[in-house]
Protein backbone atom coordinates (compact mmCIF):
# COMPACT_ATOMS: atom_id res chain seq x y z
CA UNK A 1 0.00 0.00 0.00
CA UNK A 2 1.46 3.30 -1.07
CA UNK A 3 0.93 6.22 1.23
CA UNK A 4 -0.45 9.22 -0.57
CA UNK A 5 1.75 12.25 -0.08
CA UNK A 6 -0.10 15.53 -0.12
CA UNK A 7 1.77 18.79 -0.21
CA UNK A 8 0.38 21.60 1.87
CA UNK A 9 0.64 25.10 0.50
CA UNK A 10 3.62 26.96 1.90
CA UNK A 11 3.93 30.61 2.80
CA UNK A 12 7.16 32.60 3.27
CA UNK A 13 7.27 35.26 5.96
CA UNK A 14 10.02 37.84 6.49
CA UNK A 15 10.44 40.00 9.58
CA UNK A 16 10.92 43.54 8.28
CA UNK A 17 10.64 45.63 11.45
CA UNK A 18 12.19 45.33 14.88
CA UNK A 19 10.43 43.73 17.82
CA UNK A 20 11.88 46.37 20.16
CA UNK A 21 9.02 48.22 21.79
CA UNK A 22 6.41 45.68 20.70
CA UNK A 23 4.05 44.24 23.32
CA UNK A 24 4.98 40.88 24.82
CA UNK A 25 2.15 39.05 23.03
CA UNK A 26 3.45 40.23 19.65
CA UNK A 27 7.00 39.17 20.57
CA UNK A 28 5.71 35.73 21.48
CA UNK A 29 3.81 35.55 18.22
CA UNK A 30 7.02 36.29 16.30
CA UNK A 31 8.75 33.54 18.31
CA UNK A 32 5.92 31.12 17.48
CA UNK A 33 6.36 31.93 13.79
CA UNK A 34 10.08 31.22 14.12
CA UNK A 35 11.15 34.82 13.53
CA UNK A 36 13.79 35.75 16.07
CA UNK A 37 15.99 38.18 14.11
CA UNK A 38 15.36 40.99 11.69
CA UNK A 39 15.28 40.16 7.95
CA UNK A 40 14.98 36.41 8.55
CA UNK A 41 12.68 34.39 6.32
CA UNK A 42 10.74 31.30 7.39
CA UNK A 43 8.58 28.99 5.32
CA UNK A 44 5.49 27.62 7.06
CA UNK A 45 2.37 25.74 6.05
CA UNK A 46 -0.42 28.03 4.92
CA UNK A 47 -3.23 27.34 7.37
CA UNK A 48 -5.69 29.47 9.35
CA UNK A 49 -3.63 29.48 12.56
CA UNK A 50 -0.51 30.76 10.78
CA UNK A 51 -2.62 33.34 8.90
CA UNK A 52 -4.01 34.56 12.25
CA UNK A 53 -0.52 34.96 13.69
CA UNK A 54 0.58 36.87 10.59
CA UNK A 55 -2.46 39.12 10.91
CA UNK A 56 -1.54 39.90 14.53
CA UNK A 57 1.97 41.09 13.63
CA UNK A 58 1.30 42.28 10.07
CA UNK A 59 3.01 45.63 10.80
CA UNK A 60 6.27 43.79 11.62
CA UNK A 61 6.34 41.17 8.84
CA UNK A 62 6.00 40.84 5.07
CA UNK A 63 4.55 37.87 3.19
CA UNK A 64 6.76 36.79 0.28
CA UNK A 65 5.31 34.95 -2.72
N, CA, C and O atoms as a CHARMM CRD file, in Angstrom:
* protein
*
  260
    1    1 UNK  N      0.84000  -1.18700   0.00000 PROA 1      0.00000
    2    1 UNK  CA     0.00000   0.00000   0.00000 PROA 1      0.00000
    3    1 UNK  C      0.87900   1.24200   0.00000 PROA 1      0.00000
    4    1 UNK  O      1.69400   1.43900   0.90100 PROA 1      0.00000
    5    2 UNK  N      0.70800   2.05500  -0.99600 PROA 2      0.00000
    6    2 UNK  CA     1.46100   3.30300  -1.06900 PROA 2      0.00000
    7    2 UNK  C      0.73700   4.38000  -0.28400 PROA 2      0.00000
    8    2 UNK  O     -0.47800   4.54900  -0.38100 PROA 2      0.00000
    9    3 UNK  N      1.52000   5.09700   0.49000 PROA 3      0.00000
   10    3 UNK  CA     0.93300   6.22300   1.22700 PROA 3      0.00000
   11    3 UNK  C      0.86600   7.41200   0.28600 PROA 3      0.00000
   12    3 UNK  O      1.82500   7.72800  -0.41700 PROA 3      0.00000
   13    4 UNK  N     -0.27000   8.05400   0.28900 PROA 4      0.00000
   14    4 UNK  CA    -0.44500   9.21500  -0.56600 PROA 4      0.00000
   15    4 UNK  C      0.18000  10.43300   0.10900 PROA 4      0.00000
   16    4 UNK  O     -0.14500  10.76900   1.24800 PROA 4      0.00000
   17    5 UNK  N      1.07500  11.07700  -0.61400 PROA 5      0.00000
   18    5 UNK  CA     1.75400  12.24800  -0.08200 PROA 5      0.00000
   19    5 UNK  C      1.05800  13.48800  -0.62500 PROA 5      0.00000
   20    5 UNK  O      0.99000  13.70800  -1.83400 PROA 5      0.00000
   21    6 UNK  N      0.54300  14.29300   0.30300 PROA 6      0.00000
   22    6 UNK  CA    -0.10100  15.52600  -0.12000 PROA 6      0.00000
   23    6 UNK  C      0.73800  16.69700   0.35200 PROA 6      0.00000
   24    6 UNK  O      1.14800  16.76200   1.51100 PROA 6      0.00000
   25    7 UNK  N      0.98400  17.60900  -0.55300 PROA 7      0.00000
   26    7 UNK  CA     1.76900  18.78800  -0.20500 PROA 7      0.00000
   27    7 UNK  C      0.84000  19.90300   0.23000 PROA 7      0.00000
   28    7 UNK  O     -0.10400  20.26000  -0.47300 PROA 7      0.00000
   29    8 UNK  N      1.12600  20.44300   1.39700 PROA 8      0.00000
   30    8 UNK  CA     0.38300  21.59600   1.86700 PROA 8      0.00000
   31    8 UNK  C      0.97600  22.83900   1.22800 PROA 8      0.00000
   32    8 UNK  O      2.16700  22.88300   0.91700 PROA 8      0.00000
   33    9 UNK  N      0.14700  23.83600   1.03700 PROA 9      0.00000
   34    9 UNK  CA     0.63900  25.09900   0.49600 PROA 9      0.00000
   35    9 UNK  C      1.58100  25.72600   1.51700 PROA 9      0.00000
   36    9 UNK  O      1.34400  25.66200   2.72400 PROA 9      0.00000
   37   10 UNK  N      2.63900  26.32400   1.02000 PROA 10     0.00000
   38   10 UNK  CA     3.62300  26.95800   1.89600 PROA 10     0.00000
   39   10 UNK  C      3.52500  28.46600   1.75800 PROA 10     0.00000
   40   10 UNK  O      3.09100  28.98200   0.72800 PROA 10     0.00000
   41   11 UNK  N      3.93100  29.16100   2.80200 PROA 11     0.00000
   42   11 UNK  CA     3.93200  30.61300   2.80000 PROA 11     0.00000
   43   11 UNK  C      5.25700  31.07300   3.40200 PROA 11     0.00000
   44   11 UNK  O      5.69700  30.54100   4.42100 PROA 11     0.00000
   45   12 UNK  N      5.89100  32.06100   2.77000 PROA 12     0.00000
   46   12 UNK  CA     7.15800  32.59600   3.26900 PROA 12     0.00000
   47   12 UNK  C      6.89100  33.92500   3.95900 PROA 12     0.00000
   48   12 UNK  O      6.18600  34.78700   3.43400 PROA 12     0.00000
   49   13 UNK  N      7.47200  34.07200   5.15100 PROA 13     0.00000
   50   13 UNK  CA     7.26700  35.26300   5.95500 PROA 13     0.00000
   51   13 UNK  C      8.62200  35.83700   6.31300 PROA 13     0.00000
   52   13 UNK  O      9.52800  35.10200   6.70700 PROA 13     0.00000
   53   14 UNK  N      8.76900  37.16000   6.17500 PROA 14     0.00000
   54   14 UNK  CA    10.02000  37.83500   6.49500 PROA 14     0.00000
   55   14 UNK  C      9.74500  38.90600   7.53600 PROA 14     0.00000
   56   14 UNK  O      8.80400  39.68700   7.39400 PROA 14     0.00000
   57   15 UNK  N     10.56400  38.94800   8.58500 PROA 15     0.00000
   58   15 UNK  CA    10.44000  40.00300   9.58500 PROA 15     0.00000
   59   15 UNK  C     11.13600  41.24300   9.05300 PROA 15     0.00000
   60   15 UNK  O     12.33900  41.22200   8.79400 PROA 15     0.00000
   61   16 UNK  N     10.37900  42.32700   8.88800 PROA 16     0.00000
   62   16 UNK  CA    10.91900  43.53600   8.28200 PROA 16     0.00000
   63   16 UNK  C     11.11300  44.67700   9.27900 PROA 16     0.00000
   64   16 UNK  O     11.82700  45.63700   8.98800 PROA 16     0.00000
   65   17 UNK  N     10.48700  44.58100  10.44300 PROA 17     0.00000
   66   17 UNK  CA    10.63900  45.63200  11.44700 PROA 17     0.00000
   67   17 UNK  C     11.03200  44.99500  12.77000 PROA 17     0.00000
   68   17 UNK  O     10.77600  43.81700  13.01800 PROA 17     0.00000
   69   18 UNK  N     11.66400  45.81100  13.61500 PROA 18     0.00000
   70   18 UNK  CA    12.19100  45.32900  14.87900 PROA 18     0.00000
   71   18 UNK  C     11.08600  45.03000  15.88200 PROA 18     0.00000
   72   18 UNK  O     10.02200  45.64800  15.86200 PROA 18     0.00000
   73   19 UNK  N     11.35800  44.07300  16.75300 PROA 19     0.00000
   74   19 UNK  CA    10.43200  43.73200  17.81600 PROA 19     0.00000
   75   19 UNK  C     10.61900  44.63100  19.03400 PROA 19     0.00000
   76   19 UNK  O      9.84300  44.54800  19.98600 PROA 19     0.00000
   77   20 UNK  N     11.63200  45.48500  19.01800 PROA 20     0.00000
   78   20 UNK  CA    11.88100  46.36700  20.15600 PROA 20     0.00000
   79   20 UNK  C     10.69500  47.30300  20.32400 PROA 20     0.00000
   80   20 UNK  O     10.28900  47.96500  19.36900 PROA 20     0.00000
   81   21 UNK  N     10.14900  47.36400  21.49900 PROA 21     0.00000
   82   21 UNK  CA     9.01500  48.22300  21.79200 PROA 21     0.00000
   83   21 UNK  C      7.66900  47.56900  21.53400 PROA 21     0.00000
   84   21 UNK  O      6.63200  48.14600  21.86200 PROA 21     0.00000
   85   22 UNK  N      7.66300  46.38100  20.95500 PROA 22     0.00000
   86   22 UNK  CA     6.40700  45.68000  20.69500 PROA 22     0.00000
   87   22 UNK  C      5.90600  45.02900  21.97900 PROA 22     0.00000
   88   22 UNK  O      6.71000  44.62600  22.82000 PROA 22     0.00000
   89   23 UNK  N      4.59300  44.92100  22.14000 PROA 23     0.00000
   90   23 UNK  CA     4.05000  44.24300  23.32400 PROA 23     0.00000
   91   23 UNK  C      4.49700  42.78600  23.39500 PROA 23     0.00000
   92   23 UNK  O      4.85100  42.18000  22.38300 PROA 23     0.00000
   93   24 UNK  N      4.47300  42.24100  24.59400 PROA 24     0.00000
   94   24 UNK  CA     4.98500  40.87900  24.82000 PROA 24     0.00000
   95   24 UNK  C      4.21700  39.84600  24.00000 PROA 24     0.00000
   96   24 UNK  O      4.81200  38.87100  23.54100 PROA 24     0.00000
   97   25 UNK  N      2.90900  40.03300  23.80200 PROA 25     0.00000
   98   25 UNK  CA     2.15500  39.04600  23.02600 PROA 25     0.00000
   99   25 UNK  C      2.58400  39.04000  21.55800 PROA 25     0.00000
  100   25 UNK  O      2.57300  37.98900  20.91800 PROA 25     0.00000
  101   26 UNK  N      2.95600  40.19000  21.02600 PROA 26     0.00000
  102   26 UNK  CA     3.45200  40.23300  19.64900 PROA 26     0.00000
  103   26 UNK  C      4.84100  39.62400  19.54900 PROA 26     0.00000
  104   26 UNK  O      5.15900  38.98100  18.54900 PROA 26     0.00000
  105   27 UNK  N      5.66900  39.81200  20.56000 PROA 27     0.00000
  106   27 UNK  CA     6.99600  39.17200  20.57100 PROA 27     0.00000
  107   27 UNK  C      6.85400  37.66100  20.60300 PROA 27     0.00000
  108   27 UNK  O      7.58200  36.94700  19.91400 PROA 27     0.00000
  109   28 UNK  N      5.92600  37.18300  21.39600 PROA 28     0.00000
  110   28 UNK  CA     5.71100  35.73000  21.48300 PROA 28     0.00000
  111   28 UNK  C      5.14500  35.17700  20.18600 PROA 28     0.00000
  112   28 UNK  O      5.44700  34.04700  19.80200 PROA 28     0.00000
  113   29 UNK  N      4.33200  35.96400  19.51700 PROA 29     0.00000
  114   29 UNK  CA     3.80700  35.54600  18.21600 PROA 29     0.00000
  115   29 UNK  C      4.93200  35.42100  17.19800 PROA 29     0.00000
  116   29 UNK  O      4.96500  34.46700  16.42100 PROA 29     0.00000
  117   30 UNK  N      5.85800  36.38200  17.19800 PROA 30     0.00000
  118   30 UNK  CA     7.02000  36.28900  16.30200 PROA 30     0.00000
  119   30 UNK  C      7.84400  35.04800  16.62500 PROA 30     0.00000
  120   30 UNK  O      8.31400  34.36300  15.71600 PROA 30     0.00000
  121   31 UNK  N      8.02400  34.75000  17.91600 PROA 31     0.00000
  122   31 UNK  CA     8.75300  33.54300  18.30600 PROA 31     0.00000
  123   31 UNK  C      8.03300  32.29000  17.80200 PROA 31     0.00000
  124   31 UNK  O      8.66800  31.35300  17.31800 PROA 31     0.00000
  125   32 UNK  N      6.70200  32.28300  17.92100 PROA 32     0.00000
  126   32 UNK  CA     5.92300  31.12400  17.47900 PROA 32     0.00000
  127   32 UNK  C      6.02000  30.93200  15.96800 PROA 32     0.00000
  128   32 UNK  O      5.95200  29.80700  15.47400 PROA 32     0.00000
  129   33 UNK  N      6.17700  32.02300  15.24500 PROA 33     0.00000
  130   33 UNK  CA     6.35800  31.93100  13.79100 PROA 33     0.00000
  131   33 UNK  C      7.77900  31.52400  13.42200 PROA 33     0.00000
  132   33 UNK  O      8.04000  31.16100  12.27600 PROA 33     0.00000
  133   34 UNK  N      8.69400  31.58000  14.37900 PROA 34     0.00000
  134   34 UNK  CA    10.08200  31.22000  14.11700 PROA 34     0.00000
  135   34 UNK  C     10.92700  32.40200  13.69600 PROA 34     0.00000
  136   34 UNK  O     12.02900  32.22200  13.17800 PROA 34     0.00000
  137   35 UNK  N     10.42900  33.61100  13.91100 PROA 35     0.00000
  138   35 UNK  CA    11.15100  34.82300  13.53100 PROA 35     0.00000
  139   35 UNK  C     11.78900  35.42000  14.77700 PROA 35     0.00000
  140   35 UNK  O     11.10600  36.00700  15.61700 PROA 35     0.00000
  141   36 UNK  N     13.08700  35.26700  14.88700 PROA 36     0.00000
  142   36 UNK  CA    13.78800  35.75200  16.07000 PROA 36     0.00000
  143   36 UNK  C     14.75600  36.88400  15.76400 PROA 36     0.00000
  144   36 UNK  O     15.21700  37.56100  16.68300 PROA 36     0.00000
  145   37 UNK  N     15.07200  37.10200  14.49800 PROA 37     0.00000
  146   37 UNK  CA    15.98600  38.17500  14.11300 PROA 37     0.00000
  147   37 UNK  C     15.41900  38.91500  12.91000 PROA 37     0.00000
  148   37 UNK  O     14.63500  38.36400  12.13600 PROA 37     0.00000
  149   38 UNK  N     15.81800  40.14200  12.76900 PROA 38     0.00000
  150   38 UNK  CA    15.36000  40.99200  11.68500 PROA 38     0.00000
  151   38 UNK  C     15.84300  40.45300  10.32800 PROA 38     0.00000
  152   38 UNK  O     16.95600  39.94000  10.21500 PROA 38     0.00000
  153   39 UNK  N     15.00900  40.57600   9.33100 PROA 39     0.00000
  154   39 UNK  CA    15.28500  40.15700   7.94700 PROA 39     0.00000
  155   39 UNK  C     15.44600  38.65400   7.77700 PROA 39     0.00000
  156   39 UNK  O     16.01400  38.20700   6.78000 PROA 39     0.00000
  157   40 UNK  N     14.96600  37.87500   8.71500 PROA 40     0.00000
  158   40 UNK  CA    14.97700  36.41300   8.55400 PROA 40     0.00000
  159   40 UNK  C     13.70900  35.98700   7.83700 PROA 40     0.00000
  160   40 UNK  O     12.65800  36.61000   7.98600 PROA 40     0.00000
  161   41 UNK  N     13.81800  34.91700   7.05700 PROA 41     0.00000
  162   41 UNK  CA    12.67800  34.38700   6.31500 PROA 41     0.00000
  163   41 UNK  C     12.41300  32.96400   6.79400 PROA 41     0.00000
  164   41 UNK  O     13.33800  32.16300   6.93100 PROA 41     0.00000
  165   42 UNK  N     11.14100  32.65800   7.04800 PROA 42     0.00000
  166   42 UNK  CA    10.74000  31.30500   7.39300 PROA 42     0.00000
  167   42 UNK  C      9.65900  30.86100   6.41200 PROA 42     0.00000
  168   42 UNK  O      8.91200  31.67900   5.87500 PROA 42     0.00000
  169   43 UNK  N      9.59300  29.56500   6.19300 PROA 43     0.00000
  170   43 UNK  CA     8.57900  28.99300   5.32200 PROA 43     0.00000
  171   43 UNK  C      7.71400  28.06800   6.15000 PROA 43     0.00000
  172   43 UNK  O      8.20000  27.07900   6.70000 PROA 43     0.00000
  173   44 UNK  N      6.42800  28.38600   6.24200 PROA 44     0.00000
  174   44 UNK  CA     5.49200  27.62400   7.05700 PROA 44     0.00000
  175   44 UNK  C      4.32600  27.16200   6.20300 PROA 44     0.00000
  176   44 UNK  O      4.11300  27.65500   5.09600 PROA 44     0.00000
  177   45 UNK  N      3.56400  26.19400   6.74200 PROA 45     0.00000
  178   45 UNK  CA     2.36600  25.74200   6.05000 PROA 45     0.00000
  179   45 UNK  C      1.31600  26.85000   6.09500 PROA 45     0.00000
  180   45 UNK  O      1.16000  27.53700   7.10400 PROA 45     0.00000
  181   46 UNK  N      0.61700  27.00500   5.00500 PROA 46     0.00000
  182   46 UNK  CA    -0.41900  28.03400   4.91700 PROA 46     0.00000
  183   46 UNK  C     -1.71200  27.46000   5.47500 PROA 46     0.00000
  184   46 UNK  O     -2.43900  26.75100   4.77900 PROA 46     0.00000
  185   47 UNK  N     -1.99600  27.77200   6.74300 PROA 47     0.00000
  186   47 UNK  CA    -3.23000  27.33700   7.37100 PROA 47     0.00000
  187   47 UNK  C     -3.81800  28.48800   8.18700 PROA 47     0.00000
  188   47 UNK  O     -3.14600  29.50000   8.38700 PROA 47     0.00000
  189   48 UNK  N     -5.04300  28.35600   8.65700 PROA 48     0.00000
  190   48 UNK  CA    -5.69300  29.47100   9.35400 PROA 48     0.00000
  191   48 UNK  C     -4.96200  29.93900  10.61100 PROA 48     0.00000
  192   48 UNK  O     -4.99200  31.13100  10.91700 PROA 48     0.00000
  193   49 UNK  N     -4.31600  29.05400  11.33900 PROA 49     0.00000
  194   49 UNK  CA    -3.62600  29.48200  12.55500 PROA 49     0.00000
  195   49 UNK  C     -2.40600  30.33800  12.22800 PROA 49     0.00000
  196   49 UNK  O     -2.14700  31.33100  12.90800 PROA 49     0.00000
  197   50 UNK  N     -1.65800  29.96400  11.19900 PROA 50     0.00000
  198   50 UNK  CA    -0.50700  30.76400  10.77800 PROA 50     0.00000
  199   50 UNK  C     -0.98500  32.10500  10.21600 PROA 50     0.00000
  200   50 UNK  O     -0.37300  33.14000  10.47900 PROA 50     0.00000
  201   51 UNK  N     -2.07800  32.09200   9.44300 PROA 51     0.00000
  202   51 UNK  CA    -2.62500  33.34100   8.90200 PROA 51     0.00000
  203   51 UNK  C     -3.05000  34.28200  10.03300 PROA 51     0.00000
  204   51 UNK  O     -2.86400  35.49400   9.92800 PROA 51     0.00000
  205   52 UNK  N     -3.61500  33.73600  11.10400 PROA 52     0.00000
  206   52 UNK  CA    -4.00900  34.56100  12.24600 PROA 52     0.00000
  207   52 UNK  C     -2.81000  35.18300  12.93900 PROA 52     0.00000
  208   52 UNK  O     -2.85800  36.34400  13.34700 PROA 52     0.00000
  209   53 UNK  N     -1.72600  34.41200  13.07400 PROA 53     0.00000
  210   53 UNK  CA    -0.51700  34.96000  13.68700 PROA 53     0.00000
  211   53 UNK  C      0.08500  36.05700  12.81800 PROA 53     0.00000
  212   53 UNK  O      0.55500  37.07300  13.33000 PROA 53     0.00000
  213   54 UNK  N      0.06800  35.85000  11.50000 PROA 54     0.00000
  214   54 UNK  CA     0.58200  36.86900  10.58600 PROA 54     0.00000
  215   54 UNK  C     -0.25900  38.13700  10.70100 PROA 54     0.00000
  216   54 UNK  O      0.27600  39.24600  10.70200 PROA 54     0.00000
  217   55 UNK  N     -1.57400  37.97100  10.79800 PROA 55     0.00000
  218   55 UNK  CA    -2.45900  39.12400  10.91200 PROA 55     0.00000
  219   55 UNK  C     -2.17800  39.92400  12.18700 PROA 55     0.00000
  220   55 UNK  O     -2.30200  41.14800  12.19700 PROA 55     0.00000
  221   56 UNK  N     -1.80200  39.22800  13.25600 PROA 56     0.00000
  222   56 UNK  CA    -1.54200  39.90300  14.53000 PROA 56     0.00000
  223   56 UNK  C     -0.29000  40.77500  14.46400 PROA 56     0.00000
  224   56 UNK  O     -0.23900  41.83200  15.09300 PROA 56     0.00000
  225   57 UNK  N      0.71300  40.34400  13.71300 PROA 57     0.00000
  226   57 UNK  CA     1.97400  41.09300  13.63100 PROA 57     0.00000
  227   57 UNK  C      2.22500  41.59000  12.20800 PROA 57     0.00000
  228   57 UNK  O      3.37300  41.68400  11.77500 PROA 57     0.00000
  229   58 UNK  N      1.15300  41.90700  11.48200 PROA 58     0.00000
  230   58 UNK  CA     1.30200  42.27900  10.07100 PROA 58     0.00000
  231   58 UNK  C      2.09000  43.56100   9.88400 PROA 58     0.00000
  232   58 UNK  O      2.59300  43.80000   8.78600 PROA 58     0.00000
  233   59 UNK  N      2.22200  44.39900  10.90600 PROA 59     0.00000
  234   59 UNK  CA     3.01100  45.62500  10.79900 PROA 59     0.00000
  235   59 UNK  C      4.50100  45.35900  10.98500 PROA 59     0.00000
  236   59 UNK  O      5.31700  46.25300  10.76100 PROA 59     0.00000
  237   60 UNK  N      4.86700  44.15000  11.38900 PROA 60     0.00000
  238   60 UNK  CA     6.26600  43.78900  11.61800 PROA 60     0.00000
  239   60 UNK  C      6.80400  42.82200  10.56900 PROA 60     0.00000
  240   60 UNK  O      8.01700  42.63800  10.46700 PROA 60     0.00000
  241   61 UNK  N      5.92200  42.20100   9.78700 PROA 61     0.00000
  242   61 UNK  CA     6.34100  41.16500   8.84500 PROA 61     0.00000
  243   61 UNK  C      5.83800  41.47700   7.44600 PROA 61     0.00000
  244   61 UNK  O      4.95900  42.31700   7.25500 PROA 61     0.00000
  245   62 UNK  N      6.42000  40.77600   6.46100 PROA 62     0.00000
  246   62 UNK  CA     5.99800  40.84200   5.07200 PROA 62     0.00000
  247   62 UNK  C      5.83400  39.42100   4.56300 PROA 62     0.00000
  248   62 UNK  O      6.65400  38.55100   4.85500 PROA 62     0.00000
  249   63 UNK  N      4.77700  39.18700   3.80500 PROA 63     0.00000
  250   63 UNK  CA     4.55000  37.87100   3.19200 PROA 63     0.00000
  251   63 UNK  C      5.19800  37.89600   1.81200 PROA 63     0.00000
  252   63 UNK  O      4.92600  38.78100   1.00100 PROA 63     0.00000
  253   64 UNK  N      6.06100  36.90800   1.55600 PROA 64     0.00000
  254   64 UNK  CA     6.76000  36.79200   0.27900 PROA 64     0.00000
  255   64 UNK  C      6.09100  35.71000  -0.54600 PROA 64     0.00000
  256   64 UNK  O      5.70700  34.66700  -0.01600 PROA 64     0.00000
  257   65 UNK  N      5.94900  35.95500  -1.84600 PROA 65     0.00000
  258   65 UNK  CA     5.31000  34.95400  -2.71600 PROA 65     0.00000
  259   65 UNK  C      6.13700  33.72600  -2.86200 PROA 65     0.00000
  260   65 UNK  O      5.73900  32.79300  -3.56000 PROA 65     0.00000
